[in-house]
Amino acid sequence: MTRREANRLVEWAANEGWNPGLHDADLFWEAEPNAFIAAEMDGELIGGGTIASYGGEFGFMGFFIVRPDWRGQGLGDRLWQNRREMLLSRLKPGRPIGMDGVFTMQDYYAKGGFVFAHRDLRFQFTIPTDWPTTEAAMRADAALVPLSEVPFAEVAAYDRTCFPAPREPFLERWIAQEGALSLGYVKDGKLAGFGTIRPCREGTKIGPLFADDDEAAEALFCALAAHGKDGLVTLDVPETHPGAMALVKRHGLREVFGCARMYLGQAPALDEKRIYGITTFELG
């Protein structure tokens, strides 16, 4: 895709109700412009998607969209099949590919070799008026610090326990994006969790939310959520994590959407107990 076409793909995602971040197109493009794949008819963009390769060690497929007026003609199948093969060619032999696919497409993806791992569920809520501010939360819990105060190498190392491959170029931009807030939780001198909340078309989204335990996740969630106090706050949670599910229940978040996390090849070994919120449905 060209840069302009990538913008259009993100606009289409917004029209589908996916509520992308305000800076997602810029961040995704800066991380890997070759990940954006276009489907054209007579030179006109009719569909697209992303196929991110993380150093050839792990791939992720996302943003799969065919323009509504071109659906039902088998073009989406051609696009999806070609994207999968292109991504496989960019990975080292035997490396896995992940995706978060809508439930209605799960059987289709299974025919392409993808195996269901778990459900990732989207929860939302509007911050109550009496919710403590971020500043108040940080004063109450000295373990909370601006993530910029933590050496980036430590942040990247922690992220690597929750994501299947190194992604420093993307992560460095993601946690410092305009309008976002990124916090760390430092316990006994070590990073015990971190998270980011970013502005979206509607409200804000928290992601990632990684933490050693429920205590760290709770502190990070409350402090980050306060940053989105003027609107809707979204968190995408792996259903298989009891602590994450308890967190959203405790604060009254409502389930509004979900995807099936699926893998082609061997599912990666992750420290799943640390994953309270995934980064994005689009890039993993």
Order of alpha helices (4+ residues) and beta strands (2+ residues): alpha-alpha-beta-beta-beta-alpha-beta-alpha-beta-alpha-beta-alpha-alpha-beta-beta-beta-alpha-beta-alpha-beta-beta
